[in-house]
């Protein structure tokens, strides 16, 4: 359901996420970045509204961490698995036939259906791996 109600605070959260399309952020990181007259509760509400509108994805936290959020910018996140760099927070969308084969194998061979919306593969992106070598 699309929410037609916009506030300056919701727009500030949306603009922050829009300016970082390949990354995901915790509520605390977004709160710190938008600052000003935007309270932490307002950040939560704005993210919830953006998620309800289909404009924002919520990714489950790594062990002991916080959930993160990413602006979707037209991506349909229902049909594919995601990957996330544990160093920089970059999130990618795995839209490839191999992942379809993997899902098919897991379903047919193991009797298990993968929940694409909540499945995230964690690791290190090549950019961060290169930085580590320096």
C-alpha positions in Angstrom: 0.0 0.0 0.0 1.5 3.3 -1.1 1.5 6.1 1.5 0.9 9.5 -0.1 1.8 11.3 3.1 5.2 12.9 2.9 7.0 14.9 5.5 10.4 16.7 5.4 11.8 14.1 7.7 10.6 11.2 5.6 12.0 13.0 2.5 15.4 13.5 4.3 15.6 9.8 5.0 14.6 8.9 1.5 17.2 11.4 0.0 19.9 10.0 2.2 19.2 6.5 1.0 18.9 7.6 -2.6 22.3 9.2 -2.5 23.8 5.8 -1.5 22.1 3.4 -3.9 24.5 0.4 -3.4 24.7 0.5 0.4 22.5 -0.3 3.3 22.4 1.5 6.6 21.2 0.9 10.2 18.7 3.2 11.8 21.5 4.7 13.9 23.6 5.4 10.8 20.7 7.1 9.0 19.8 9.0 12.2 23.4 10.3 12.5 23.5 11.2 8.8 20.3 13.1 8.5 20.6 14.8 11.9 18.9 18.1 12.5 15.2 17.9 13.4 14.8 14.2 12.7 14.4 12.0 15.7 15.3 8.3 15.9 11.6 7.4 16.2 10.9 9.4 13.1 13.6 7.6 11.2 12.0 4.3 12.1 8.6 5.6 11.0 10.0 6.9 7.7 11.8 3.6 7.0 8.6 1.7 7.7 6.6 3.9 5.4 9.3 3.6 2.6 9.3 -0.1 3.1 5.5 -0.3 2.9 5.6 1.8 -0.3 8.0 -0.7 -1.8 10.8 1.9 -2.0 13.0 0.5 0.7 14.3 -3.0 1.6 15.0 -4.2 5.1 17.8 -6.7 5.4 18.1 -8.9 8.5 20.9 -8.2 10.9 24.1 -10.2 11.0 24.6 -12.0 14.4 24.4 -9.4 17.1 24.0 -6.5 14.6 21.1 -4.3 13.6 18.9 -4.6 10.6 19.9 -2.4 7.6 17.8 -0.6 5.0 18.5 0.2 1.3 16.6 2.3 -1.2 15.4 0.1 -4.0 15.3 2.6 -6.8 13.0 0.4 -9.0 14.5 -3.0 -8.0 12.0 -5.7 -7.3 13.6 -7.6 -4.4 11.0 -10.3 -4.2 12.5 -12.6 -6.8 16.1 -12.8 -5.9 18.7 -13.4 -3.2 21.0 -10.6 -2.0 24.7 -10.3 -1.1 26.1 -7.9 1.5 29.6 -6.8 2.2 30.3 -7.0 6.0 32.9 -4.2 5.7 31.3 -1.4 3.7 27.6 -2.4 3.7 27.3 -2.6 0.0 24.2 -4.7 -1.0 23.9 -6.4 -4.4 21.1 -8.2 -6.1 21.7 -11.7 -7.4 19.7 -11.8 -10.6 21.4 -14.7 -12.4 20.4 -18.1 -13.7 22.8 -19.8 -11.3 20.8 -18.6 -8.3 17.6 -20.0 -10.0 19.4 -23.3 -10.4 20.5 -23.2 -6.7 17.0 -22.5 -5.5 15.7 -25.3 -7.7 18.3 -27.7 -6.4 17.5 -26.8 -2.7 13.8 -27.2 -3.3 13.9 -30.4 -5.3 16.9 -32.1 -3.7 16.4 -31.0 -0.1 12.7 -30.2 0.1 13.3 -26.6 1.3 11.9 -23.3 -0.1 14.2 -20.3 0.1 12.6 -17.0 1.2 14.3 -14.7 -1.3 13.2 -11.5 0.4 15.0 -12.5 3.6 18.0 -14.3 2.2 21.3 -12.5 2.3 24.7 -13.9 1.6 27.4 -12.1 3.7 31.0 -11.7 2.6 33.5 -9.2 1.4 33.2 -7.2 -1.8 36.2 -7.0 -4.2 36.6 -3.3 -3.4 37.1 -4.0 0.3 39.2 -7.0 -0.4 41.5 -4.8 -2.5 41.7 -2.3 0.3 42.8 -5.0 2.7 45.8 -5.9 0.4 47.2 -2.3 0.6 
